[in-house]
Amino acid sequence: MTNMKIAVLGLGIMGSGMARQLLAAGFDVTVWNRSREKAAALGDAGARIAQTPADAATGAAIVVAMLANDDVSRTVWTGEDGALAVMDQGAIAIESSTLTGDWVFELAREAVARGVRFIEAPVTGSRDQAAQGMLRFLVGGDADTIDAARPAFDAMGSALVHLGPVGSAATVKLANNFLCGVQAASLAEAIALFEKHGLDVEQAMSILFDGAPASPMVKGVGRRMLDRDYAPHFLVPLMAKDLGYAAQALAEVGITSAIAIAARERFLEADAAGEGHRDIAAILEPLRGA
C-alpha cells in the first residue's frame, strides 16, 4: 500500500483501465473526465472524482493523462483550469496519449519552465491490456524521473521501454499505430473481397491466419471482423487521428506516405458511416455495403 497521490486525466477505454490498476495497487487516486458519468464507476471503486484537471492535479505527486489528441491534451494541461499550472515543484507529469512530437516537445518545455518533471509514455496494448495491467509503456525522458515514477508504471503495465529523450516515444508510437492501421485497413478490404466472391470466408481467412500475414493484429482484428464483434478495443476515429499524425510525422522528414493517407480514408469513411463509436474492426462494414 502507498499513500502517493496520483491523478488520472481522461477515462476512456485506456485511462479507466489504468486508473483501476492504480487503485488496486493502493494508490490515492483522483480522476477527472470531461463527461463526469464515465468517472462514476471509479468513484464507486474508491477514486476521488475531480471537477477540473486542476482540481485533480492539486497536490498530486504524479499526474497521468490519457487523452484523445493534441488539442484535448493542450486544453487539459495548459488551458483554463489546466493541470500544469497547479502542480507542485518536482511533481511528475506523464503524458500517455498518442500525440504529435511537436506538441510533446512544447508540453515538455512548458512543464520544465514550471518546475514540473515530464515524461512522455504512450502505450502499446488496448482495452484488455489496460484492464489487466499489462500495458507496455514506450517512454521518453530523463532516467531519474522515470525511476521516480516507476511504482506507478509497475502498477499500470508489465513492461517499460526507455527509448531516449522526449520525442523518442512519440515517434515510435506513431510508427506502431501506422503499421496497425494499415494492416486493419488492408484486412478489411481482403475480407470484403472474399465475401463478394462468395467464398467460405472462414476457410479463406485460415490461410491468412496461418500464413505470413498472421501478425497479432491480423489475428485479433480479423477475428473480430469475422464475428462482427465491434465492442470497442480501439475506437475508429482515434485510429484515423493516429494515421493522420503518422502521415504528418513522415512528411516532416520528407516522406509522403500514400499508404498512411489511404488507410486513414478507410477509417474516416467508417466514422462517417456511423461506426465511430465502435472498434476499428468495424471499418469492414462500409465495404460490405459497397
C-alpha positions in Angstrom: 0.0 0.0 0.0 1.1 3.6 -0.7 -0.2 7.0 0.2 1.2 8.5 -3.0 -1.4 10.7 -4.7 -1.8 10.1 -8.4 -4.3 11.9 -10.7 -5.5 10.3 -13.9 -6.9 12.7 -16.6 -9.1 11.1 -19.2 -11.2 8.0 -18.6 -11.7 6.4 -22.0 -11.1 2.8 -22.7 -7.4 3.1 -21.7 -7.4 5.7 -18.9 -10.2 4.0 -17.0 -8.2 0.7 -17.0 -5.1 2.5 -15.9 -6.9 4.2 -13.0 -8.3 0.9 -11.8 -4.9 -0.7 -11.7 -3.6 2.2 -9.7 -6.5 1.8 -7.2 -5.8 -1.9 -7.0 -2.2 -1.2 -6.1 -3.3 1.0 -3.2 -2.5 4.5 -4.6 -4.6 7.5 -3.5 -6.2 8.1 -6.9 -8.1 11.2 -8.2 -9.7 11.0 -11.6 -11.1 13.6 -14.0 -13.0 13.2 -17.3 -14.9 15.7 -19.4 -18.1 13.6 -19.2 -18.5 13.0 -15.5 -20.6 9.9 -15.9 -17.5 8.0 -17.1 -15.9 8.7 -13.7 -18.8 7.3 -11.6 -17.7 3.7 -11.6 -14.2 4.7 -10.5 -15.7 6.8 -7.7 -17.5 3.7 -6.5 -14.2 1.9 -6.6 -12.6 4.4 -4.3 -11.2 7.2 -6.5 -11.9 10.8 -5.8 -13.8 12.5 -8.7 -12.3 15.9 -9.5 -14.3 18.8 -11.0 -11.4 20.0 -13.3 -8.0 18.9 -14.4 -6.5 21.5 -12.0 -8.6 20.1 -9.1 -7.3 16.6 -9.9 -3.7 17.7 -10.1 -3.6 19.8 -7.0 -1.2 18.1 -4.5 -0.6 15.0 -6.8 2.9 13.6 -6.9 2.2 12.2 -10.4 -0.4 13.3 -13.0 -1.1 10.8 -15.8 -3.0 11.9 -18.9 -4.6 9.6 -21.5 -6.4 11.8 -23.9 -7.7 11.8 -27.5 -5.5 14.2 -29.4 -3.2 17.2 -29.3 -6.0 19.7 -28.9 -7.5 18.0 -25.9 -4.1 17.4 -24.3 -3.3 21.1 -24.7 -6.5 22.1 -23.0 -6.2 19.7 -20.2 -2.6 20.5 -19.4 -2.4 24.2 -20.2 -5.9 25.6 -20.7 -8.2 27.3 -18.2 -8.3 25.0 -15.1 -5.4 23.0 -16.7 -3.4 20.7 -14.6 0.1 22.0 -15.2 -0.3 25.4 -13.5 -1.2 23.9 -10.1 1.3 21.1 -10.0 3.9 21.2 -7.2 7.6 21.8 -8.0 9.2 18.4 -8.6 5.9 16.6 -9.3 5.8 14.4 -12.4 3.6 14.9 -15.4 3.2 11.7 -17.5 1.6 12.2 -20.9 0.5 8.8 -22.2 -1.7 9.9 -25.1 -0.8 9.3 -28.7 0.3 12.8 -29.9 2.5 14.6 -32.3 6.1 15.1 -31.5 5.7 18.8 -31.9 3.1 19.1 -29.1 5.0 16.7 -26.9 8.1 18.9 -27.1 6.1 22.0 -26.4 4.4 20.4 -23.4 7.7 19.2 -22.0 9.1 22.8 -22.3 6.0 24.2 -20.5 6.4 21.6 -17.7 10.1 22.3 -17.2 9.5 26.0 -17.1 7.1 25.5 -14.2 9.5 23.2 -12.3 7.5 20.0 -13.2 9.3 16.9 -14.3 8.0 15.5 -17.6 7.8 12.0 -19.1 6.1 11.0 -22.4 4.8 7.5 -22.0 2.4 6.3 -24.8 1.5 2.7 -24.6 1.1 -0.4 -26.7 -1.8 -2.6 -26.0 -5.5 -1.8 -25.9 -8.6 -2.4 -23.8 -7.8 -5.8 -22.4 -4.1 -5.0 -21.6 -5.2 -1.8 -19.8 -7.8 -3.6 -17.7 -5.2 -6.3 -16.8 -2.3 -4.0 -16.0 -0.4 -5.5 -18.9 0.4 -2.4 -21.0 3.8 -1.7 -22.4 5.0 1.9 -21.9 7.1 3.5 -24.5 9.0 6.1 -22.6 10.9 9.3 -23.4 12.5 11.4 -20.8 15.1 11.6 -18.0 16.1 8.3 -16.5 16.0 9.6 -12.9 12.4 10.9 -13.4 11.4 7.6 -14.9 12.8 5.8 -11.9 10.8 8.1 -9.6 7.6 7.2 -11.5 8.3 3.5 -11.7 5.9 2.4 -9.0 3.0 3.9 -11.0 4.3 2.3 -14.2 4.6 -1.0 -12.5 1.0 -0.8 -11.3 -0.4 0.1 -14.8 1.8 -2.1 -17.0 4.0 -5.1 -17.4 6.9 -3.5 -19.3 8.7 -0.2 -19.8 11.0 0.6 -22.7 13.1 3.8 -22.3 13.6 4.9 -25.9 15.6 8.0 -25.2 14.9 11.7 -24.7 11.5 13.3 -25.0 10.1 12.9 -28.5 11.5 9.3 -29.0 8.4 7.6 -27.7 6.0 9.7 -29.8 7.9 8.7 -32.9 7.9 5.0 -32.1 4.2 5.1 -31.1 3.1 6.8 -34.3 5.1 4.2 -36.3 3.5 1.4 -34.3 -0.1 2.7 -34.9 0.7 3.5 -38.5 1.5 -0.2 -39.1 -1.5 -1.4 -37.1 -3.9 0.9 -39.0 -2.5 -0.1 -42.4 -2.9 -3.8 -41.5 -6.5 -3.3 -40.3 -7.5 -1.4 -43.5 -6.0 -3.9 -45.8 -7.5 -6.8 -43.9 -11.0 -5.2 -44.2 -10.5 -5.0 -47.9 -9.3 -8.6 -48.1 -12.4 -9.9 -46.2 -14.7 -7.8 -48.3 -13.1 -9.3 -51.4 -13.7 -12.9 -50.1 -17.3 -12.1 -49.2 -18.1 -10.6 -52.5 -16.7 -13.6 -54.3 -18.9 -15.9 -52.2 -16.0 -17.8 -50.7 -16.1 -19.7 -47.5 -14.7 -16.8 -45.5 -13.6 -18.8 -42.5 -11.7 -21.1 -44.8 -10.1 -18.3 -46.8 -9.1 -16.4 -43.6 -7.5 -19.6 -42.2 -4.9 -19.1 -45.0 -4.1 -15.6 -43.7 -4.3 -16.6 -40.0 -1.8 -19.5 -40.5 0.4 -17.8 -43.1 2.9 -15.0 -43.5 0.4 -12.2 -42.9 -0.6 -13.6 -39.5 0.5 -10.8 -37.1 -1.2 -10.5 -33.7 -3.0 -7.5 -35.2 -4.3 -9.5 -38.2 -5.4 -12.4 -35.9 -7.1 -10.2 -33.3 -8.8 -7.7 -35.5 -9.6 -10.3 -38.2 -11.4 -12.5 -35.7 -13.5 -9.5 -34.6 -14.3 -8.6 -38.2 -15.5 -12.2 -38.9 -17.6 -12.3 -35.8 -18.9 -8.7 -36.2 -17.7 -8.1 -32.7 -17.3 -4.4 -32.5 -17.2 -3.8 -28.8 -14.5 -1.1 -28.6 -10.9 -2.0 -28.0 -9.7 0.9 -30.1 -12.1 3.4 -31.5 -12.4 4.1 -35.2 -11.8 7.9 -35.1 -8.8 7.5 -32.8 -7.1 5.4 -35.4 -8.0 7.9 -38.1 -6.3 10.6 -36.0 -3.2 8.4 -35.4 -2.8 7.7 -39.1 -3.1 11.5 -39.8 -0.4 12.2 -37.2 1.8 9.4 -38.7 1.5 10.9 -42.2 2.4 14.3 -40.7 5.5 12.9 -39.0 6.6 11.2 -42.2 6.1 14.3 -44.2 8.3 16.3 -41.8 11.2 14.1 -42.7 10.5 14.2 -46.5 8.4 11.0 -46.8 5.0 11.4 -48.5 3.1 8.3 -47.2 0.3 7.4 -49.7 -0.2 4.3 -47.6 -1.0 6.2 -44.4 -3.3 8.5 -46.2 -5.2 5.7 -48.0 -5.6 3.7 -44.7 -6.8 6.8 -42.9 -9.5 7.2 -45.6 -11.0 3.8 -44.6 -11.3 4.9 -41.0 -12.8 8.3 -42.0 -15.3 6.5 -44.2 -16.3 4.2 -41.4 -16.7 7.2 -39.0 -18.8 9.0 -41.5 -21.0 5.8 -41.9 -21.8 5.9 -38.2 -19.2 3.4 -36.9 -17.2 6.0 -34.9 -18.3 4.6 -31.5 -17.2 1.1 -32.4 -14.0 -0.9 -32.6 -11.6 -0.4 -35.5 -12.8 -3.8 -36.8 -16.0 -2.0 -37.9 -14.2 -0.4 -40.8 -15.2 -3.5 -42.7 -18.9 -2.6 -42.6 -18.9 0.2 -45.2 -17.1 -2.2 -47.5 -19.7 -4.9 -47.0 -22.3 -2.4 -48.2 -20.3 -1.1 -51.1 
